């Protein structure tokens, strides 16, 4: 899968994809993340990318032309399954959406800024709009990194058996059970006996019960779904 991210702040996205699992996924050729600087697609002398809103009001609006030129160039080079606009009023990201997107081919993520993009971009170029939560970030870049991370870790071959996404929180609408590692006792704080028992069936049963209890306590909404 290839993920193209279109942004006013390409440097903001240097780091998230240069470490650990996301870096390894790219090194193995399982995912490719390409960041595009929208400024390179500005046609004006001053490299302008935003302008005042028609009708007045505070805040600048991202212009349609540079976005059109960037998306059109990408679409001429390969096919894309979705052109996603990162915006606080988009569909709320959850594990189901991440799972669904991980099964797609190539994706474009467009990062919003200021008061957002000219509405004609959303009407004519965007196929889907995603938010990562009900709070406002200063731009869509960090949200795009979150979406890309949630997708890439699900691609076949990215995670090993030990880190498998199958046991993640949310993957079966339950949060994950508590985990422990050595030492079995630390300053009087002990690991639950069952985990040291070697009795795998009992351990699985305990983990499931813990997951259900935790989900009821922390995310009761998941149990209704
Ligand atoms: Cl996608 N963008 C911005 N600017 N803020 C957000 C968001 C996106 N998702 C949650 N807050």
py3Dmol code that shows the C-alpha trace and the ligand (Angstrom):
import py3Dmol

protein = """\
ATOM      1  CA  UNK A   1       0.000   0.000   0.000  1.00  0.00           C
ATOM      2  CA  UNK A   2       1.122   3.518  -0.788  1.00  0.00           C
ATOM      3  CA  UNK A   3      -0.072   6.454   1.350  1.00  0.00           C
ATOM      4  CA  UNK A   4       0.442   9.962  -0.061  1.00  0.00           C
ATOM      5  CA  UNK A   5       0.068  12.785   2.449  1.00  0.00           C
ATOM      6  CA  UNK A   6      -0.538  16.314   1.159  1.00  0.00           C
ATOM      7  CA  UNK A   7       0.409  19.056   3.626  1.00  0.00           C
ATOM      8  CA  UNK A   8       1.510  22.653   4.169  1.00  0.00           C
ATOM      9  CA  UNK A   9       3.992  21.395   6.797  1.00  0.00           C
ATOM     10  CA  UNK A  10       5.896  18.424   5.341  1.00  0.00           C
ATOM     11  CA  UNK A  11       8.607  18.601   7.994  1.00  0.00           C
ATOM     12  CA  UNK A  12       6.035  17.847  10.686  1.00  0.00           C
ATOM     13  CA  UNK A  13       5.702  14.373   9.156  1.00  0.00           C
ATOM     14  CA  UNK A  14       9.424  13.548   8.876  1.00  0.00           C
ATOM     15  CA  UNK A  15       9.678  11.779  12.178  1.00  0.00           C
ATOM     16  CA  UNK A  16       6.601   9.576  12.709  1.00  0.00           C
ATOM     17  CA  UNK A  17       7.457   7.331   9.764  1.00  0.00           C
ATOM     18  CA  UNK A  18      11.203   7.091  10.479  1.00  0.00           C
ATOM     19  CA  UNK A  19      11.060   4.852  13.549  1.00  0.00           C
ATOM     20  CA  UNK A  20      10.222   1.383  14.782  1.00  0.00           C
ATOM     21  CA  UNK A  21       7.302  -0.477  13.197  1.00  0.00           C
ATOM     22  CA  UNK A  22       6.405   2.170  10.618  1.00  0.00           C
ATOM     23  CA  UNK A  23      10.006   2.434   9.445  1.00  0.00           C
ATOM     24  CA  UNK A  24      10.389  -1.344   9.293  1.00  0.00           C
ATOM     25  CA  UNK A  25       7.162  -1.685   7.292  1.00  0.00           C
ATOM     26  CA  UNK A  26       8.591   0.683   4.694  1.00  0.00           C
ATOM     27  CA  UNK A  27      12.044  -0.916   4.708  1.00  0.00           C
ATOM     28  CA  UNK A  28      10.358  -4.283   4.038  1.00  0.00           C
ATOM     29  CA  UNK A  29       8.416  -2.742   1.125  1.00  0.00           C
ATOM     30  CA  UNK A  30       5.042  -3.427   2.769  1.00  0.00           C
ATOM     31  CA  UNK A  31       4.045   0.232   2.902  1.00  0.00           C
ATOM     32  CA  UNK A  32       5.250   3.411   1.263  1.00  0.00           C
ATOM     33  CA  UNK A  33       4.524   6.831   2.783  1.00  0.00           C
ATOM     34  CA  UNK A  34       5.206   9.836   0.546  1.00  0.00           C
ATOM     35  CA  UNK A  35       4.760  13.376   1.876  1.00  0.00           C
ATOM     36  CA  UNK A  36       3.973  16.209  -0.553  1.00  0.00           C
ATOM     37  CA  UNK A  37       4.581  19.898   0.135  1.00  0.00           C
ATOM     38  CA  UNK A  38       1.511  21.742  -1.124  1.00  0.00           C
ATOM     39  CA  UNK A  39       3.605  24.873  -1.623  1.00  0.00           C
ATOM     40  CA  UNK A  40       5.272  23.208  -4.627  1.00  0.00           C
ATOM     41  CA  UNK A  41       1.886  23.279  -6.364  1.00  0.00           C
ATOM     42  CA  UNK A  42       1.186  26.970  -5.850  1.00  0.00           C
ATOM     43  CA  UNK A  43       0.967  28.852  -9.147  1.00  0.00           C
ATOM     44  CA  UNK A  44       1.183  32.385  -7.757  1.00  0.00           C
ATOM     45  CA  UNK A  45       4.409  34.396  -7.519  1.00  0.00           C
ATOM     46  CA  UNK A  46       4.113  34.693  -3.748  1.00  0.00           C
ATOM     47  CA  UNK A  47       3.552  30.916  -3.424  1.00  0.00           C
ATOM     48  CA  UNK A  48       0.160  31.654  -1.923  1.00  0.00           C
ATOM     49  CA  UNK A  49      -1.875  28.691  -0.653  1.00  0.00           C
ATOM     50  CA  UNK A  50      -4.697  30.314   1.295  1.00  0.00           C
ATOM     51  CA  UNK A  51      -6.950  33.336   0.891  1.00  0.00           C
ATOM     52  CA  UNK A  52      -9.743  35.249   2.639  1.00  0.00           C
ATOM     53  CA  UNK A  53     -13.147  33.577   2.862  1.00  0.00           C
ATOM     54  CA  UNK A  54     -15.810  34.832   0.469  1.00  0.00           C
ATOM     55  CA  UNK A  55     -18.508  36.543   2.526  1.00  0.00           C
ATOM     56  CA  UNK A  56     -15.998  37.651   5.124  1.00  0.00           C
ATOM     57  CA  UNK A  57     -15.248  36.362   8.590  1.00  0.00           C
ATOM     58  CA  UNK A  58     -12.080  35.482  10.445  1.00  0.00           C
ATOM     59  CA  UNK A  59      -9.667  32.846   9.176  1.00  0.00           C
ATOM     60  CA  UNK A  60      -8.080  31.877   5.901  1.00  0.00           C
ATOM     61  CA  UNK A  61      -9.256  29.159   3.534  1.00  0.00           C
ATOM     62  CA  UNK A  62      -6.981  26.768   1.631  1.00  0.00           C
ATOM     63  CA  UNK A  63      -7.278  27.432  -2.123  1.00  0.00           C
ATOM     64  CA  UNK A  64      -8.570  24.808  -4.542  1.00  0.00           C
ATOM     65  CA  UNK A  65      -5.961  25.091  -7.330  1.00  0.00           C
ATOM     66  CA  UNK A  66      -2.785  23.834  -5.584  1.00  0.00           C
ATOM     67  CA  UNK A  67      -4.772  20.950  -4.080  1.00  0.00           C
ATOM     68  CA  UNK A  68      -6.267  20.084  -7.487  1.00  0.00           C
ATOM     69  CA  UNK A  69      -2.821  20.157  -9.132  1.00  0.00           C
ATOM     70  CA  UNK A  70      -1.288  17.903  -6.473  1.00  0.00           C
ATOM     71  CA  UNK A  71      -4.134  15.357  -6.423  1.00  0.00           C
ATOM     72  CA  UNK A  72      -4.352  15.325 -10.253  1.00  0.00           C
ATOM     73  CA  UNK A  73      -0.618  14.680 -10.578  1.00  0.00           C
ATOM     74  CA  UNK A  74      -0.826  11.752  -8.157  1.00  0.00           C
ATOM     75  CA  UNK A  75      -3.932  10.291  -9.829  1.00  0.00           C
ATOM     76  CA  UNK A  76      -2.190  10.438 -13.220  1.00  0.00           C
ATOM     77  CA  UNK A  77       0.619   8.293 -11.804  1.00  0.00           C
ATOM     78  CA  UNK A  78      -1.427   5.517 -10.111  1.00  0.00           C
ATOM     79  CA  UNK A  79      -4.905   4.577  -8.899  1.00  0.00           C
ATOM     80  CA  UNK A  80      -6.185   5.567  -5.461  1.00  0.00           C
ATOM     81  CA  UNK A  81      -9.019   3.902  -3.547  1.00  0.00           C
ATOM     82  CA  UNK A  82      -9.731   6.902  -1.310  1.00  0.00           C
ATOM     83  CA  UNK A  83      -8.865  10.591  -1.127  1.00  0.00           C
ATOM     84  CA  UNK A  84      -9.291  11.333   2.567  1.00  0.00           C
ATOM     85  CA  UNK A  85      -9.628  14.822   4.054  1.00  0.00           C
ATOM     86  CA  UNK A  86      -8.405  15.096   7.642  1.00  0.00           C
ATOM     87  CA  UNK A  87     -10.877  17.373   9.420  1.00  0.00           C
ATOM     88  CA  UNK A  88     -12.321  17.670  12.945  1.00  0.00           C
ATOM     89  CA  UNK A  89     -15.873  17.333  11.540  1.00  0.00           C
ATOM     90  CA  UNK A  90     -15.088  14.047   9.742  1.00  0.00           C
ATOM     91  CA  UNK A  91     -16.146  10.504  10.603  1.00  0.00           C
ATOM     92  CA  UNK A  92     -14.618   9.508  13.974  1.00  0.00           C
ATOM     93  CA  UNK A  93     -11.706   7.108  13.544  1.00  0.00           C
ATOM     94  CA  UNK A  94     -12.109   3.721  15.241  1.00  0.00           C
ATOM     95  CA  UNK A  95     -10.579   0.259  14.855  1.00  0.00           C
ATOM     96  CA  UNK A  96     -13.256  -0.782  12.340  1.00  0.00           C
ATOM     97  CA  UNK A  97     -12.344   2.095  10.011  1.00  0.00           C
ATOM     98  CA  UNK A  98      -8.627   1.324  10.399  1.00  0.00           C
ATOM     99  CA  UNK A  99      -9.308  -2.334   9.536  1.00  0.00           C
ATOM    100  CA  UNK A 100     -11.357  -1.318   6.491  1.00  0.00           C
ATOM    101  CA  UNK A 101      -8.722   1.138   5.203  1.00  0.00           C
ATOM    102  CA  UNK A 102      -5.944  -1.438   5.695  1.00  0.00           C
ATOM    103  CA  UNK A 103      -7.652  -3.594   3.041  1.00  0.00           C
ATOM    104  CA  UNK A 104      -7.562  -0.803   0.419  1.00  0.00           C
ATOM    105  CA  UNK A 105      -4.976  -0.089  -2.250  1.00  0.00           C
ATOM    106  CA  UNK A 106      -3.400   3.362  -2.336  1.00  0.00           C
ATOM    107  CA  UNK A 107      -4.658   6.279  -0.258  1.00  0.00           C
ATOM    108  CA  UNK A 108      -4.275  10.053  -0.359  1.00  0.00           C
ATOM    109  CA  UNK A 109      -4.541  11.953   2.942  1.00  0.00           C
ATOM    110  CA  UNK A 110      -5.104  15.714   2.660  1.00  0.00           C
ATOM    111  CA  UNK A 111      -4.260  17.690   5.804  1.00  0.00           C
ATOM    112  CA  UNK A 112      -6.487  20.683   6.568  1.00  0.00           C
ATOM    113  CA  UNK A 113      -5.353  23.965   8.123  1.00  0.00           C
ATOM    114  CA  UNK A 114      -6.817  27.334   9.140  1.00  0.00           C
ATOM    115  CA  UNK A 115     -10.571  27.397   8.509  1.00  0.00           C
ATOM    116  CA  UNK A 116     -10.179  24.407   6.198  1.00  0.00           C
ATOM    117  CA  UNK A 117     -10.238  23.896   2.436  1.00  0.00           C
ATOM    118  CA  UNK A 118     -12.484  25.497  -0.169  1.00  0.00           C
ATOM    119  CA  UNK A 119     -15.714  23.471  -0.029  1.00  0.00           C
ATOM    120  CA  UNK A 120     -15.364  22.565  -3.727  1.00  0.00           C
ATOM    121  CA  UNK A 121     -12.353  20.407  -2.832  1.00  0.00           C
ATOM    122  CA  UNK A 122     -14.539  18.408  -0.470  1.00  0.00           C
ATOM    123  CA  UNK A 123     -17.364  18.136  -3.012  1.00  0.00           C
ATOM    124  CA  UNK A 124     -15.294  17.095  -6.000  1.00  0.00           C
ATOM    125  CA  UNK A 125     -12.006  15.487  -4.915  1.00  0.00           C
ATOM    126  CA  UNK A 126     -12.573  14.019  -1.474  1.00  0.00           C
ATOM    127  CA  UNK A 127     -14.111  10.542  -1.078  1.00  0.00           C
ATOM    128  CA  UNK A 128     -14.011  10.350   2.702  1.00  0.00           C
ATOM    129  CA  UNK A 129     -13.450  12.637   5.718  1.00  0.00           C
ATOM    130  CA  UNK A 130     -11.878  11.467   8.958  1.00  0.00           C
ATOM    131  CA  UNK A 131     -11.407  13.009  12.425  1.00  0.00           C
ATOM    132  CA  UNK A 132      -9.361  11.416  15.210  1.00  0.00           C
ATOM    133  CA  UNK A 133     -11.496  12.779  18.055  1.00  0.00           C
ATOM    134  CA  UNK A 134     -13.735  15.542  19.326  1.00  0.00           C
ATOM    135  CA  UNK A 135     -11.080  18.198  19.944  1.00  0.00           C
ATOM    136  CA  UNK A 136      -9.317  20.578  17.571  1.00  0.00           C
ATOM    137  CA  UNK A 137      -5.685  20.211  16.472  1.00  0.00           C
ATOM    138  CA  UNK A 138      -3.769  23.045  14.824  1.00  0.00           C
ATOM    139  CA  UNK A 139      -3.650  21.070  11.591  1.00  0.00           C
ATOM    140  CA  UNK A 140      -4.445  17.680  10.085  1.00  0.00           C
ATOM    141  CA  UNK A 141      -0.818  16.449  10.035  1.00  0.00           C
ATOM    142  CA  UNK A 142      -0.725  14.701  13.403  1.00  0.00           C
ATOM    143  CA  UNK A 143      -4.151  13.207  12.683  1.00  0.00           C
ATOM    144  CA  UNK A 144      -2.884  11.924   9.305  1.00  0.00           C
ATOM    145  CA  UNK A 145       0.085  10.315  11.074  1.00  0.00           C
ATOM    146  CA  UNK A 146      -2.328   8.625  13.497  1.00  0.00           C
ATOM    147  CA  UNK A 147      -4.468   7.271  10.653  1.00  0.00           C
ATOM    148  CA  UNK A 148      -1.433   6.051   8.699  1.00  0.00           C
ATOM    149  CA  UNK A 149      -0.010   4.338  11.801  1.00  0.00           C
ATOM    150  CA  UNK A 150      -3.319   2.609  12.604  1.00  0.00           C
ATOM    151  CA  UNK A 151      -3.476   1.306   9.007  1.00  0.00           C
ATOM    152  CA  UNK A 152       0.142   0.325   8.388  1.00  0.00           C
ATOM    153  CA  UNK A 153       0.499  -1.818  11.525  1.00  0.00           C
ATOM    154  CA  UNK A 154      -2.421  -3.949  10.227  1.00  0.00           C
ATOM    155  CA  UNK A 155      -0.831  -4.720   6.830  1.00  0.00           C
ATOM    156  CA  UNK A 156       0.124  -8.398   6.451  1.00  0.00           C
ATOM    157  CA  UNK A 157       3.744  -8.994   7.482  1.00  0.00           C
ATOM    158  CA  UNK A 158       4.199  -5.731   9.399  1.00  0.00           C
ATOM    159  CA  UNK A 159       3.667  -7.167  12.877  1.00  0.00           C
ATOM    160  CA  UNK A 160       5.254 -10.382  14.073  1.00  0.00           C
ATOM    161  CA  UNK A 161       3.213 -13.112  15.831  1.00  0.00           C
ATOM    162  CA  UNK A 162       4.308 -11.705  19.183  1.00  0.00           C
ATOM    163  CA  UNK A 163       2.982  -8.239  18.397  1.00  0.00           C
ATOM    164  CA  UNK A 164      -0.023  -9.460  16.408  1.00  0.00           C
ATOM    165  CA  UNK A 165      -2.866  -6.997  15.984  1.00  0.00           C
ATOM    166  CA  UNK A 166      -5.338  -9.826  16.652  1.00  0.00           C
ATOM    167  CA  UNK A 167      -4.930  -9.337  20.424  1.00  0.00           C
ATOM    168  CA  UNK A 168      -5.171  -5.520  20.336  1.00  0.00           C
ATOM    169  CA  UNK A 169      -7.657  -3.561  22.357  1.00  0.00           C
ATOM    170  CA  UNK A 170     -10.802  -2.891  20.248  1.00  0.00           C
ATOM    171  CA  UNK A 171     -10.068  -5.656  17.737  1.00  0.00           C
ATOM    172  CA  UNK A 172     -12.971  -7.713  19.170  1.00  0.00           C
ATOM    173  CA  UNK A 173     -14.791  -4.740  20.746  1.00  0.00           C
ATOM    174  CA  UNK A 174     -13.047  -5.383  24.072  1.00  0.00           C
ATOM    175  CA  UNK A 175     -10.086  -3.540  25.579  1.00  0.00           C
ATOM    176  CA  UNK A 176      -6.922  -5.544  26.241  1.00  0.00           C
ATOM    177  CA  UNK A 177      -6.377  -7.355  29.578  1.00  0.00           C
ATOM    178  CA  UNK A 178      -3.612  -6.285  32.016  1.00  0.00           C
ATOM    179  CA  UNK A 179      -0.091  -7.528  31.265  1.00  0.00           C
ATOM    180  CA  UNK A 180       2.903  -8.170  33.529  1.00  0.00           C
ATOM    181  CA  UNK A 181       6.572  -9.069  33.111  1.00  0.00           C
ATOM    182  CA  UNK A 182       9.456 -10.017  35.422  1.00  0.00           C
ATOM    183  CA  UNK A 183       9.965  -9.792  38.342  1.00  0.00           C
ATOM    184  CA  UNK A 184       7.022 -11.790  39.752  1.00  0.00           C
ATOM    185  CA  UNK A 185       7.272  -9.668  42.907  1.00  0.00           C
ATOM    186  CA  UNK A 186       8.491  -6.068  43.103  1.00  0.00           C
ATOM    187  CA  UNK A 187       8.513  -4.221  46.441  1.00  0.00           C
ATOM    188  CA  UNK A 188       5.622  -6.380  47.606  1.00  0.00           C
ATOM    189  CA  UNK A 189       3.602  -5.823  44.405  1.00  0.00           C
ATOM    190  CA  UNK A 190       2.767  -9.230  42.945  1.00  0.00           C
ATOM    191  CA  UNK A 191       1.753 -10.636  39.579  1.00  0.00           C
ATOM    192  CA  UNK A 192      -1.620 -12.476  39.584  1.00  0.00           C
ATOM    193  CA  UNK A 193      -1.010 -16.119  40.514  1.00  0.00           C
ATOM    194  CA  UNK A 194      -2.860 -17.547  37.507  1.00  0.00           C
ATOM    195  CA  UNK A 195      -0.358 -15.993  35.072  1.00  0.00           C
ATOM    196  CA  UNK A 196       2.473 -17.928  36.762  1.00  0.00           C
ATOM    197  CA  UNK A 197       0.508 -21.214  36.824  1.00  0.00           C
ATOM    198  CA  UNK A 198       1.432 -22.426  33.340  1.00  0.00           C
ATOM    199  CA  UNK A 199      -2.216 -23.480  32.881  1.00  0.00           C
ATOM    200  CA  UNK A 200      -2.903 -21.973  29.442  1.00  0.00           C
ATOM    201  CA  UNK A 201      -6.677 -22.531  29.383  1.00  0.00           C
ATOM    202  CA  UNK A 202      -7.085 -20.892  32.785  1.00  0.00           C
ATOM    203  CA  UNK A 203      -4.855 -18.006  31.690  1.00  0.00           C
ATOM    204  CA  UNK A 204      -6.952 -17.398  28.567  1.00  0.00           C
ATOM    205  CA  UNK A 205     -10.136 -17.507  30.643  1.00  0.00           C
ATOM    206  CA  UNK A 206      -8.682 -15.005  33.140  1.00  0.00           C
ATOM    207  CA  UNK A 207      -7.607 -12.676  30.333  1.00  0.00           C
ATOM    208  CA  UNK A 208     -11.045 -12.785  28.748  1.00  0.00           C
ATOM    209  CA  UNK A 209     -12.766 -12.048  32.082  1.00  0.00           C
ATOM    210  CA  UNK A 210     -10.367  -9.145  32.713  1.00  0.00           C
ATOM    211  CA  UNK A 211     -11.049  -7.773  29.215  1.00  0.00           C
ATOM    212  CA  UNK A 212     -14.801  -7.883  29.757  1.00  0.00           C
ATOM    213  CA  UNK A 213     -14.555  -6.307  33.245  1.00  0.00           C
ATOM    214  CA  UNK A 214     -12.238  -3.588  31.976  1.00  0.00           C
ATOM    215  CA  UNK A 215     -14.434  -2.862  28.985  1.00  0.00           C
ATOM    216  CA  UNK A 216     -17.498  -2.590  31.279  1.00  0.00           C
ATOM    217  CA  UNK A 217     -15.600  -0.196  33.578  1.00  0.00           C
ATOM    218  CA  UNK A 218     -13.832   1.921  30.952  1.00  0.00           C
ATOM    219  CA  UNK A 219     -15.676   1.635  27.642  1.00  0.00           C
ATOM    220  CA  UNK A 220     -19.224   0.438  28.368  1.00  0.00           C
ATOM    221  CA  UNK A 221     -20.267   1.729  24.934  1.00  0.00           C
ATOM    222  CA  UNK A 222     -18.233  -1.024  23.250  1.00  0.00           C
ATOM    223  CA  UNK A 223     -20.353  -3.735  24.926  1.00  0.00           C
ATOM    224  CA  UNK A 224     -23.568  -2.300  23.451  1.00  0.00           C
ATOM    225  CA  UNK A 225     -22.152  -2.428  19.907  1.00  0.00           C
TER     226      UNK A 225
END
"""
ligand_1 = """\
11
LIG
Cl -8.347 15.338 11.315
N -7.801 17.772 12.128
C -7.761 18.754 13.047
N -7.287 19.960 12.697
N -8.162 18.592 14.305
C -8.624 17.379 14.614
C -8.696 16.322 13.715
C -8.271 16.559 12.443
N -9.218 15.243 14.336
C -9.439 15.644 15.585
N -9.095 16.917 15.763
"""
view = py3Dmol.view(width=600, height=400)
view.addModel(protein, "pdb")
view.setStyle({"model": 0}, {"cartoon": {"style": "trace"}})
view.addModel(ligand_1, "xyz")
view.setStyle({"model": 1}, {"stick": {}})
view.zoomTo()
view.show()
